[in-house]
Amino acid sequence: MELKGKKVLVVGLGKSGLSAALFLRRRGAQVTVSDMRSAAALAKEIPALLEHGISVESGGHGLLTFRRQDLIVVSPGVPLDTPELVQVKTFGLPVIGELELAANFLKGSILAITGSNGKTTTTALTGEILAAAGIETQVGGNIGVPVVDLIEKSRDDGWSVLEVSSFQLESTERFHPRIAVILNITPDHLDRHGTFENYAMAKERIFAAQTGADALVLNADNGRAAAAAARSSARVYWFSLEEPVGQGAWVQNGQVVFRAASDADVEVIVPLKEIPLKGSHNVENVLAAVCAARLAGAPGDAVARAVKNFRAVEHRLEYVATVNGVEYYNDSKATNVDAAAKAIAAFAGGIHLILGGKDKNSNYADLSELLRKRVKSVYTIGSAAAKIESQIRGMVPIVSCETLERAVTAAQKAAHPGNVVLLSPACSSFDQFENYEQRGRIFKELVTNLPDAAKASKQAGTQGRG
């Protein structure tokens, strides 16, 4: 893709949009950035852009700005049905996403991972496995480092392990991973995609450009993900918690095992008891990572070593502290109902659950059975609180808290030793926070600042002896 001298518009100035704009400018393009936010809201980004000779349009999108370009690059957070984008597409102007842009320049092989839940943990673990095997590896995408920022250090003999979302995938055409993984497909982002099927088809774009020389790893236990096999041209591998698979990874006699082909020997990789992550959903993530990493050339001993040493990713069922005998877990990344269900299922019971945030057209009644069996109380926060309360009323006691701070305080007062306080919101964070990371960090700060009776008692005793 030749960029020098081309007029390119970047729509949306999030992290990936900023990286895309700077990359395009380094490649000689005449770059403009357009964002709906005001100049005041973009005060941190604008000076750096202007310094590099990038024009900035803020406070809205101008149709003339869009029509004067040779190429438009859309940030993941910008819907493709934005009116200006819809109109310029009718003129034949190419519109691509940051992922598609980067894929044109990345050297080496791509291992891409998507799914409604588990993407970040599986991507991080797969990257650590390949690194432990001595394979040149870099990790990025939706996990934090924009894909365009991986281009400079990519090598012909290396792998780029990418977490990719439906927002990134829906604007791809030529994105071509050698290994693609779909962890699961459950309802999410229906506020953006409209229907579950639209969302699922966006996920399936991960293998649209694959050929018979490539590999697709699918979850045999998730019906919608498994159905994708019929539409793939790649060699399909499976992972399953429930039964053996022809080729792929599964659980057998308390061990994670892998088979490269239906006529190959079964390899024992690692005992389940040596997986340091909590919850059966994380065993699924391990199975997917094992399968993908073995296909990328990592030997079994390196796979086992990396799995045993892996620790939970921040904001994904992350243990925070034990205060007065109550355990606190940060699962802020649970931005949909299925993710929250997996987190609840990871505990036997005694849960004080914090739910809420910005609704994504979700059905919280799907949590009803788990709430009845395992949750002592629900503490609602954010703009989705009223909807959540209406859909789960009668299932479990509900405390309306509005804010995260009030929810933590209320849960701390109600919880008894042996209970768990779990932040697993089942909603996005954008009503009260910048992102799920900020929400998780604030939760951890609130927990850290809770009074610990044991600590207070010890300090009082010390002062008394003085």
C-alpha positions as CSV (number, residue, x, y, z in Angstrom):
1,M,0.0,0.0,0.0
2,E,1.6,3.3,-1.2
3,L,0.9,6.2,1.2
4,K,3.4,8.8,0.2
5,G,1.5,12.0,-0.9
6,K,-1.9,10.4,-0.4
7,K,-4.6,12.4,1.4
8,V,-5.7,10.2,4.3
9,L,-8.4,11.0,6.9
10,V,-8.3,9.2,10.3
11,V,-11.8,9.2,11.9
12,G,-11.7,9.0,15.7
13,L,-8.8,10.0,17.9
14,G,-8.7,7.2,20.4
15,K,-5.4,5.4,21.2
16,S,-5.4,3.5,17.9
17,G,-6.5,6.5,15.9
18,L,-3.6,8.6,17.2
19,S,-1.2,5.8,16.5
20,A,-2.6,5.4,12.9
21,A,-2.4,9.2,12.2
22,L,1.3,9.3,13.3
23,F,2.2,6.2,11.4
24,L,0.5,7.5,8.2
25,R,2.4,10.8,8.5
26,R,5.7,9.0,8.9
27,R,4.9,7.1,5.7
28,G,4.5,10.5,3.9
29,A,0.7,10.8,3.8
30,Q,-1.1,14.1,4.1
31,V,-3.1,13.3,7.2
32,T,-6.2,14.9,8.7
33,V,-7.9,13.7,11.9
34,S,-11.6,14.2,12.5
35,D,-13.3,13.6,15.9
36,M,-16.7,14.4,17.4
37,R,-15.1,15.7,20.6
38,S,-14.3,19.3,21.2
39,A,-10.9,20.9,20.9
40,A,-10.9,21.2,24.7
41,A,-11.5,17.5,25.1
42,L,-8.6,16.8,22.7
43,A,-6.2,19.2,24.4
44,K,-3.7,16.5,25.2
45,E,-3.6,15.0,21.6
46,I,-3.8,18.1,19.4
47,P,-0.4,19.6,20.0
48,A,1.5,16.4,19.1
49,L,-0.6,16.1,15.9
50,L,0.0,19.7,14.8
51,E,3.7,19.3,15.6
52,H,3.8,16.5,13.1
53,G,1.9,18.4,10.4
54,I,-1.4,16.7,10.9
55,S,-4.6,18.7,10.5
56,V,-7.3,18.3,13.2
57,E,-11.0,18.7,12.7
58,S,-12.8,18.7,16.1
59,G,-16.3,19.1,17.4
60,G,-17.9,17.1,14.6
61,H,-17.4,15.6,11.1
62,G,-17.5,17.7,8.0
63,L,-18.7,15.9,4.9
64,L,-16.3,18.0,2.6
65,T,-13.4,16.9,4.8
66,F,-14.4,13.2,4.1
67,R,-14.9,13.7,0.4
68,R,-11.5,15.3,-0.2
69,Q,-9.5,12.2,0.8
70,D,-7.9,9.3,-1.1
71,L,-8.3,6.9,1.9
72,I,-10.2,6.9,5.2
73,V,-9.0,5.0,8.2
74,V,-11.7,4.4,10.9
75,S,-10.9,3.9,14.6
76,P,-12.6,0.9,16.2
77,G,-14.9,3.1,18.3
78,V,-16.5,4.8,15.3
79,P,-19.5,2.9,13.9
80,L,-19.3,2.2,10.2
81,D,-22.9,3.5,9.8
82,T,-21.8,7.0,10.7
83,P,-23.6,9.2,8.0
84,E,-20.4,10.7,6.6
85,L,-18.8,7.2,6.1
86,V,-21.9,5.8,4.5
87,Q,-22.0,8.7,2.0
88,V,-18.4,8.6,1.0
89,K,-18.6,4.8,0.5
90,T,-21.2,5.4,-2.2
91,F,-18.6,7.5,-4.1
92,G,-16.2,4.5,-4.0
93,L,-13.8,6.0,-1.5
94,P,-11.9,3.2,0.4
95,V,-12.7,3.0,4.1
96,I,-10.6,0.7,6.2
97,G,-9.9,0.2,9.9
98,E,-6.6,0.5,11.8
99,L,-6.3,-3.3,11.9
100,E,-6.6,-3.5,8.1
101,L,-4.1,-0.7,7.7
102,A,-1.5,-2.3,9.9
103,A,-1.9,-5.8,8.3
104,N,-0.6,-4.3,5.0
105,F,2.7,-3.6,6.7
106,L,3.3,-6.1,9.5
107,K,6.1,-8.5,8.7
108,G,6.1,-12.2,9.8
109,S,3.1,-14.2,10.8
110,I,-0.1,-13.2,12.5
111,L,-1.9,-15.2,15.3
112,A,-5.2,-13.4,15.9
113,I,-7.6,-14.1,18.7
114,T,-11.2,-13.0,19.1
115,G,-14.3,-14.0,21.1
116,S,-16.9,-12.4,23.3
117,N,-14.9,-13.3,26.4
118,G,-11.4,-14.4,27.3
119,K,-9.6,-12.6,24.5
120,T,-7.1,-10.7,26.7
121,T,-6.2,-13.6,28.9
122,T,-5.8,-15.9,26.0
123,T,-3.8,-13.4,23.9
124,A,-1.5,-12.6,26.8
125,L,-1.0,-16.3,27.6
126,T,-0.3,-17.3,24.0
127,G,2.3,-14.5,23.7
128,E,4.0,-15.7,26.9
129,I,4.1,-19.3,25.7
130,L,5.7,-18.3,22.4
131,A,8.2,-16.1,24.2
132,A,9.0,-19.0,26.6
133,A,9.6,-21.2,23.5
134,G,12.2,-18.7,22.2
135,I,10.0,-17.6,19.3
136,E,10.2,-14.0,18.3
137,T,6.9,-12.6,19.5
138,Q,5.1,-9.3,20.0
139,V,1.6,-8.9,21.5
140,G,-0.9,-6.1,20.8
141,G,-4.2,-5.1,19.3
142,N,-7.2,-4.7,21.5
143,I,-5.0,-5.8,24.4
144,G,-3.5,-2.3,24.7
145,V,-0.8,-1.7,22.1
146,P,-2.3,-0.6,18.7
147,V,-1.4,-2.9,15.9
148,V,0.2,-0.1,13.9
149,D,2.7,0.3,16.8
150,L,3.9,-3.2,16.2
151,I,4.9,-2.7,12.6
152,E,8.4,-1.2,13.2
153,K,9.6,-4.1,15.3
154,S,8.0,-6.8,13.3
155,R,10.3,-9.4,11.7
156,D,9.9,-11.8,8.9
157,D,10.6,-14.7,11.2
158,G,8.4,-13.5,14.1
159,W,4.8,-13.7,15.2
160,S,2.4,-10.9,16.0
161,V,-0.1,-12.2,18.5
162,L,-3.2,-9.9,18.3
163,E,-6.4,-9.6,20.3
164,V,-9.0,-8.4,17.8
165,S,-12.5,-7.2,18.5
166,S,-15.7,-7.2,16.4
167,F,-15.2,-3.4,16.0
168,Q,-11.8,-4.0,14.5
169,L,-12.8,-7.0,12.4
170,E,-15.9,-5.5,10.8
171,S,-13.8,-3.1,8.6
172,T,-11.3,-5.8,7.4
173,E,-11.0,-7.2,3.9
174,R,-7.5,-8.6,3.5
175,F,-6.5,-9.1,7.1
176,H,-4.9,-12.6,7.0
177,P,-3.8,-14.4,10.2
178,R,-2.0,-17.7,9.7
179,I,-3.7,-18.9,12.9
180,A,-7.1,-17.5,13.9
181,V,-8.9,-18.3,17.1
182,I,-12.6,-17.8,18.0
183,L,-12.9,-18.4,21.7
184,N,-16.7,-18.1,21.9
185,I,-19.6,-16.0,20.5
186,T,-22.3,-14.9,22.9
187,P,-24.5,-11.8,22.8
188,D,-22.5,-8.6,23.1
189,H,-22.3,-5.1,21.6
190,L,-25.9,-5.4,20.3
191,D,-26.1,-1.6,20.7
192,R,-23.5,-1.3,18.0
193,H,-24.2,-4.3,15.7
194,G,-28.0,-4.4,16.0
195,T,-28.5,-8.2,16.0
196,F,-26.6,-11.1,17.4
197,E,-26.1,-12.5,13.9
198,N,-24.5,-9.3,12.7
199,Y,-22.2,-9.4,15.7
200,A,-21.3,-13.1,15.0
201,M,-20.6,-12.4,11.3
202,A,-18.2,-9.6,12.3
203,K,-16.4,-12.1,14.5
204,E,-16.1,-14.5,11.6
205,R,-14.3,-12.0,9.5
206,I,-11.2,-13.1,11.4
207,F,-10.9,-16.1,8.9
208,A,-12.4,-14.5,5.8
209,A,-9.0,-14.2,4.0
210,Q,-7.6,-17.6,5.3
211,T,-6.7,-20.4,2.9
212,G,-6.2,-24.1,3.3
213,A,-2.6,-23.4,4.4
214,D,-3.9,-21.6,7.5
215,A,-5.4,-22.8,10.8
216,L,-8.6,-21.9,12.5
217,V,-9.1,-22.8,16.2
218,L,-12.7,-23.1,17.4
219,N,-14.5,-23.8,20.7
220,A,-16.4,-27.1,20.2
221,D,-18.5,-26.4,23.3
222,N,-19.9,-23.0,22.0
223,G,-22.5,-23.7,19.3
224,R,-22.2,-20.4,17.4
225,A,-18.4,-20.5,17.3
226,A,-18.4,-24.1,16.2
227,A,-20.9,-23.3,13.4
228,A,-18.2,-21.1,11.8
229,A,-16.3,-24.2,10.7
230,A,-18.7,-24.7,7.8
231,R,-17.7,-21.3,6.4
232,S,-14.0,-21.6,6.7
233,S,-11.4,-22.6,4.1
234,A,-8.7,-23.2,6.7
235,R,-7.7,-26.4,8.6
236,V,-10.0,-26.4,11.6
237,Y,-8.7,-27.4,15.1
238,W,-10.9,-27.6,18.2
239,F,-10.7,-27.2,21.9
240,S,-13.2,-28.5,24.4
241,L,-13.8,-28.9,28.2
242,E,-16.5,-31.5,27.6
243,E,-15.1,-34.2,25.2
244,P,-12.1,-35.3,23.1
245,V,-11.7,-33.6,19.7
246,G,-10.2,-35.0,16.5
247,Q,-7.4,-32.5,16.4
248,G,-6.8,-29.8,19.0
249,A,-6.8,-29.6,22.8
250,W,-9.1,-31.0,25.5
251,V,-9.2,-32.2,29.1
252,Q,-8.6,-35.9,29.8
253,N,-8.0,-37.5,33.2
254,G,-7.5,-34.2,34.9
255,Q,-4.9,-33.1,32.3
256,V,-4.8,-30.7,29.4
257,V,-3.9,-32.7,26.3
258,F,-3.2,-31.9,22.7
259,R,-3.4,-33.8,19.4
260,A,-2.0,-32.4,16.2
261,A,-4.1,-34.6,13.9
262,S,-6.7,-37.3,14.3
263,D,-4.0,-40.0,13.6
264,A,-1.3,-38.5,15.9
265,D,-0.4,-39.4,19.4
266,V,-2.1,-37.5,22.3
267,E,0.4,-35.2,24.1
268,V,-0.1,-34.5,27.8
269,I,0.6,-30.8,28.4
270,V,-0.2,-29.8,32.0
271,P,-2.3,-31.0,34.9
272,L,-5.4,-28.9,35.6
273,K,-4.3,-28.5,39.2
274,E,-1.2,-26.7,38.0
275,I,-3.2,-24.0,36.1
276,P,-3.0,-20.9,38.4
277,L,-6.1,-19.2,37.0
278,K,-9.5,-19.3,38.7
279,G,-12.7,-20.7,37.0
280,S,-13.5,-23.2,34.3
281,H,-13.7,-20.4,31.7
282,N,-10.0,-19.9,32.2
283,V,-9.4,-23.6,31.5
284,E,-11.0,-22.9,28.2
285,N,-8.7,-20.0,27.6
286,V,-5.7,-22.3,28.4
287,L,-6.9,-24.9,26.0
288,A,-7.2,-22.3,23.2
289,A,-3.8,-20.9,24.0
290,V,-2.2,-24.4,24.1
291,C,-3.7,-25.3,20.7
292,A,-2.7,-22.0,19.0
293,A,0.8,-22.0,20.5
294,R,1.5,-25.6,19.5
295,L,0.3,-24.9,16.0
296,A,2.7,-21.9,15.9
297,G,5.6,-24.2,16.8
298,A,6.0,-24.0,20.6
299,P,7.1,-27.3,22.0
300,G,5.0,-28.9,24.8
301,D,7.5,-28.3,27.6
302,A,7.6,-24.6,26.9
303,V,3.8,-24.5,26.8
304,A,3.6,-26.2,30.2
305,R,6.2,-24.0,31.7
306,A,4.4,-20.8,30.6
307,V,1.0,-22.0,31.7
308,K,2.2,-22.8,35.2
309,N,3.9,-19.4,35.5
310,F,1.0,-17.3,34.1
311,R,-0.9,-15.0,36.4
312,A,-4.3,-13.4,35.9
313,V,-4.3,-10.3,33.7
314,E,-5.3,-7.1,35.4
315,H,-9.1,-6.5,35.6
316,R,-9.9,-10.2,34.7
317,L,-11.1,-11.9,37.9
318,E,-8.1,-10.3,39.6
319,Y,-7.7,-11.0,43.3
320,V,-7.3,-7.6,45.0
321,A,-7.2,-8.2,48.8
322,T,-8.8,-10.0,51.8
323,V,-10.2,-7.5,54.2
324,N,-11.7,-8.7,57.5
325,G,-11.9,-12.2,56.1
326,V,-13.7,-11.1,52.9
327,E,-12.1,-11.6,49.5
328,Y,-12.3,-8.9,46.9
329,Y,-12.0,-9.6,43.2
330,N,-11.8,-7.1,40.3
331,D,-13.4,-8.4,37.1
332,S,-14.0,-4.9,35.5
333,K,-13.3,-6.4,32.1
334,A,-16.6,-8.4,32.4
335,T,-18.5,-5.9,30.1
336,N,-21.2,-8.3,29.1
337,V,-23.6,-10.8,30.7
338,D,-21.8,-13.9,29.7
339,A,-18.5,-12.7,31.1
340,A,-20.3,-11.9,34.4
341,A,-21.8,-15.3,34.5
342,K,-18.4,-17.0,34.1
343,A,-17.1,-14.9,37.0
344,I,-20.0,-15.8,39.3
345,A,-19.6,-19.5,38.4
346,A,-16.0,-19.4,39.5
347,F,-17.1,-19.1,43.1
348,A,-19.1,-21.6,45.1
349,G,-21.3,-19.0,46.7
350,G,-21.4,-16.1,49.3
351,I,-21.0,-13.5,46.6
352,H,-21.7,-9.8,47.0
353,L,-22.0,-8.8,43.3
354,I,-21.5,-5.3,41.9
355,L,-23.4,-4.9,38.6
356,G,-24.0,-2.0,36.3
357,G,-22.6,0.6,34.0
358,K,-23.7,1.5,30.4
359,D,-26.1,-1.0,29.0
360,K,-25.3,-2.7,25.7
361,N,-28.9,-3.9,25.0
362,S,-28.2,-6.9,27.2
363,N,-30.6,-9.4,29.0
364,Y,-29.6,-9.5,32.7
365,A,-32.3,-12.1,33.4
366,D,-29.9,-14.6,31.9
367,L,-28.0,-14.4,35.2
368,S,-31.1,-15.4,37.3
369,E,-30.2,-19.0,38.1
370,L,-26.6,-18.2,39.1
371,L,-27.9,-15.3,41.2
372,R,-30.3,-17.5,43.1
373,K,-27.6,-20.2,43.7
374,R,-24.5,-18.2,44.4
375,V,-25.1,-14.5,45.1
376,K,-26.2,-13.1,48.5
377,S,-26.8,-9.5,47.3
378,V,-26.5,-7.4,44.1
379,Y,-25.3,-3.8,44.3
380,T,-26.3,-1.8,41.2
381,I,-24.4,1.2,39.8
382,G,-24.5,3.3,36.7
383,S,-27.1,4.1,34.0
384,A,-28.1,0.5,33.5
385,A,-29.1,0.1,37.2
386,A,-32.9,0.5,36.7
387,K,-33.0,-2.0,33.8
388,I,-30.9,-4.6,35.7
389,E,-33.1,-4.2,38.8
390,S,-36.3,-4.7,36.8
391,Q,-34.9,-7.9,35.1
392,I,-33.5,-9.6,38.2
393,R,-36.0,-8.5,40.8
394,G,-37.1,-11.4,43.1
395,M,-34.0,-13.4,42.3
396,V,-31.8,-11.9,45.0
397,P,-31.7,-8.9,47.4
398,I,-30.8,-5.7,45.5
399,V,-29.1,-2.6,46.8
400,S,-29.3,0.5,44.6
401,C,-26.0,2.3,45.0
402,E,-25.6,4.6,41.9
403,T,-21.8,4.8,42.3
404,L,-19.0,2.3,42.6
405,E,-17.8,3.9,45.9
406,R,-21.2,3.5,47.5
407,A,-21.4,-0.1,46.2
408,V,-18.0,-1.1,47.7
409,T,-19.0,0.5,51.1
410,A,-22.4,-1.2,51.1
411,A,-20.9,-4.6,50.2
412,Q,-18.2,-4.2,52.8
413,K,-20.8,-3.6,55.5
414,A,-22.9,-6.6,54.5
415,A,-20.2,-9.2,53.8
416,H,-19.1,-11.7,56.4
417,P,-15.8,-13.6,56.7
418,G,-15.7,-16.2,53.9
419,N,-17.8,-14.1,51.6
420,V,-16.6,-12.6,48.3
421,V,-17.1,-9.1,47.0
422,L,-17.0,-9.3,43.2
423,L,-17.0,-6.4,40.7
424,S,-18.2,-8.0,37.5
425,P,-20.4,-5.3,36.0
426,A,-21.9,-7.0,32.8
427,C,-21.9,-3.5,31.3
428,S,-19.5,-1.2,29.6
429,S,-17.9,1.6,31.7
430,F,-18.5,4.6,29.6
431,D,-21.3,6.2,31.6
432,Q,-19.1,7.0,34.7
433,F,-15.5,6.0,33.6
434,E,-13.1,6.5,30.7
435,N,-12.8,2.7,30.2
436,Y,-13.0,-0.6,32.1
437,E,-9.3,-0.1,33.2
438,Q,-10.1,3.1,35.1
439,R,-13.2,1.4,36.7
440,G,-11.0,-1.5,37.8
441,R,-8.3,0.7,39.2
442,I,-10.7,2.8,41.2
443,F,-12.3,-0.4,42.6
444,K,-8.9,-1.6,43.7
445,E,-8.1,1.8,45.3
446,L,-11.5,1.7,47.2
447,V,-10.7,-1.8,48.4
448,T,-7.2,-0.9,49.5
449,N,-8.6,2.0,51.5
450,L,-11.2,-0.1,53.4
451,P,-10.6,-0.3,57.2
452,D,-9.1,-3.7,58.1
453,A,-10.2,-4.7,61.6
454,A,-7.2,-6.9,62.2
455,K,-4.9,-4.1,61.1
456,A,-6.7,-1.5,63.2
457,S,-6.7,-3.8,66.3
458,K,-3.0,-4.4,65.9
459,Q,-2.3,-0.7,65.6
460,A,-4.5,0.1,68.6
461,G,-2.6,-2.5,70.7
462,T,0.7,-1.0,69.7
463,Q,-0.5,2.5,70.6
464,G,-1.7,1.2,74.0
465,R,1.6,-0.2,74.9
466,G,3.2,3.2,74.2
